[in-house]
Amino acid sequence: MPFTNLIQKCLADDPAAQKELYKLLAGKLFAICLRYTKNRQEAEDWLQDSFVKIFQNLDKFKADGSFEGWAKRITVNYLISEYRKSKRFGSVLDLDSVLELSETQESAHSAILYEELIKFINLLPEGKKLVFNLSVLEGYSHKEIAELLNITEGASRGQLAKAREMLIEIHKKNNTVHAGKIY
Amino acid sequence: MQEKYTENIDQLDSFYQDAFQEASIEPPTEMWDKIRTSYSEQKKPTRFFTKKTTTLLLLLLLLISAMGLFLYFKNTKQQEKTGTVNKEQDGRNKGTQDGELNDNKETEAEKREDTNKETGNRNKQQVEENNTKETGTGNDKLEHNNSTENPTSTVGDVVKNPTPVTLGEEPKIKPDTASLPKETPKKKMSFREKHTQNIKSDSLRPLFVPVK
């Protein structure tokens, strides 16, 4: 396991090891943070807090699982708690306004595919975005999502279905290359 | 239509999953410094109540409480024992105080009788000896003065005023009461004295007295 030595050093409060661990995880965790917020500054703040949480709870990590998966889970759990605090679930975005917004986004032929896709995801209303991220990209079951977001499993399924519909619409309107692949 | 929709959904999911599988977006360069300062500020305070310390404290608490209980029960048992022993002792003391007085009187009277008897016997022997000496000289009647005639004799010490003795008669000898130990009048003990005596005797008593 590549992280084992680093974790041991980090537990001994070695700043060099902590920086090394940060370098290995920062890009992936920042991509996750960006999927949950439109605001880049907010994503940076979340990344910072997530890393602090990871370092603080490093002694709780059990070596039998994947460290990267554990770190991602800590980040996602933190993001959900932030969502709960800000009570963003109620906000519903009108699809037309989403499409208008999406038209202003960068071209679909962008070199960095996932950054563009992050923008599409961020066009979704908060609740639907959260369920889509958790279900499709993080691999959570509807039962887990229902527990995390304090909603019913049916509501989670409904939100996911609507999120998918909206994303298809976004791709259609943007007439992207990916849309061609999807449709 | 439905088939195409589900197909599209599956494609959408797999498309996003593939795209984000190895997604990595570099955060700003100053991010690490921010994280480092934030982490050092929010470092977990060293907990006093760790598993080890809590178990140790619990064990210590148990030990102290067990010792306390042991001492408490030990003291109560001792108090119970000493209480019963004191009662017994008091009962005995009451009995012996009355009995002792009577016994002392009896023993003193007996002693006196014994000494009287002894001195009487001695006097008798002395008189007999004297008589045999006097009969040896040929005098039938003799006024006898032991103190002048026989100064070495010890009888003279005992009998200072001898009465004239005629042969065939038993001499009347008064017992010498002066040589006897004088009877000291028994001092009446006050309640306080008795009480202090009891306390003194209690203090000498061993802690553990086997109860019969």
HADDOCK unambig.tbl for C-alpha pairs under 7 A between the chains (distance, minus, plus):
assign (segid A and resid 26 and name CA) (segid B and resid 26 and name CA) 6.90 0.50 0.50
assign (segid A and resid 26 and name CA) (segid B and resid 27 and name CA) 6.86 0.50 0.50
assign (segid A and resid 27 and name CA) (segid B and resid 24 and name CA) 4.26 0.50 0.50
assign (segid A and resid 27 and name CA) (segid B and resid 25 and name CA) 4.53 0.50 0.50
assign (segid A and resid 27 and name CA) (segid B and resid 26 and name CA) 4.62 0.50 0.50
assign (segid A and resid 27 and name CA) (segid B and resid 27 and name CA) 6.39 0.50 0.50
assign (segid A and resid 28 and name CA) (segid B and resid 23 and name CA) 5.95 0.50 0.50
assign (segid A and resid 28 and name CA) (segid B and resid 24 and name CA) 4.36 0.50 0.50
assign (segid A and resid 28 and name CA) (segid B and resid 25 and name CA) 6.51 0.50 0.50
assign (segid A and resid 30 and name CA) (segid B and resid 25 and name CA) 6.07 0.50 0.50
assign (segid A and resid 30 and name CA) (segid B and resid 27 and name CA) 6.39 0.50 0.50
assign (segid A and resid 31 and name CA) (segid B and resid 23 and name CA) 6.31 0.50 0.50
assign (segid A and resid 31 and name CA) (segid B and resid 24 and name CA) 5.58 0.50 0.50
assign (segid A and resid 31 and name CA) (segid B and resid 25 and name CA) 5.36 0.50 0.50
assign (segid A and resid 48 and name CA) (segid B and resid 35 and name CA) 5.28 0.50 0.50
assign (segid A and resid 51 and name CA) (segid B and resid 35 and name CA) 6.85 0.50 0.50
assign (segid A and resid 52 and name CA) (segid B and resid 35 and name CA) 6.54 0.50 0.50
assign (segid A and resid 52 and name CA) (segid B and resid 39 and name CA) 5.26 0.50 0.50
assign (segid A and resid 56 and name CA) (segid B and resid 44 and name CA) 6.64 0.50 0.50
assign (segid A and resid 114 and name CA) (segid B and resid 19 and name CA) 5.74 0.50 0.50
assign (segid A and resid 114 and name CA) (segid B and resid 20 and name CA) 6.30 0.50 0.50
assign (segid A and resid 114 and name CA) (segid B and resid 23 and name CA) 6.69 0.50 0.50
assign (segid A and resid 136 and name CA) (segid B and resid 13 and name CA) 6.21 0.50 0.50
assign (segid A and resid 136 and name CA) (segid B and resid 17 and name CA) 6.93 0.50 0.50
assign (segid A and resid 137 and name CA) (segid B and resid 17 and name CA) 5.75 0.50 0.50
assign (segid A and resid 164 and name CA) (segid B and resid 9 and name CA) 6.77 0.50 0.50
assign (segid A and resid 182 and name CA) (segid B and resid 8 and name CA) 5.63 0.50 0.50
assign (segid A and resid 182 and name CA) (segid B and resid 11 and name CA) 5.61 0.50 0.50
assign (segid A and resid 182 and name CA) (segid B and resid 12 and name CA) 6.06 0.50 0.50
assign (segid A and resid 183 and name CA) (segid B and resid 8 and name CA) 6.11 0.50 0.50
